[in-house]
Amino acid sequence: MINTSFQFVGFVTRTGPDQFIPEWEPYAKKLQQKKQEPRLLELTADVKNRYRYLSKHEWPDGDFNFSFMNKRKSEHFPELNVQVVQLGGYMPVLPKKKYMEETEDIRLLAFINHSETDIDFYRHLSMVRHLTVYEAYYESCTYGHIIEFVTREANVEELLLLLEKRPGVTAASYRECTVTA
């Protein structure tokens, strides 16, 4: 069985996608592993969160070579007012289940502090169609867990309110950016 790990990178900026994506692409290519294309997620316009964009990089088993291991935790794009924050390397802790993605599906990401001990709470939320739990691979990771929820658009507001009530949790909805190859 191949164990895949993921590197999450947050981008703090007010820069729009038309300016940000061309600057992100060369940065992402430096982190790219073999043919694994990174995913770029953009914060939806009606939600506030520290990270306007998130980059998710996949690393197959045995290829642990995260860039944050050799660099500072924070960087900048010199051309734009963009702070780059290395969130760390995470391993999925639940078996990956296939599900049929629907057009009305929305992705929510919850950033869970290291102090959270009740991860089962998130697994039993009824309004969630699918979830992936990522656990910090290193102690130096910014969060203890990052949880990716897939839910219907009608449930987004309620789920965000529920997640924000949890101590040490910040959550936001993201959509995948279209990136030219």
Disulfide bonds with the S-S distance in Angstrom:
none
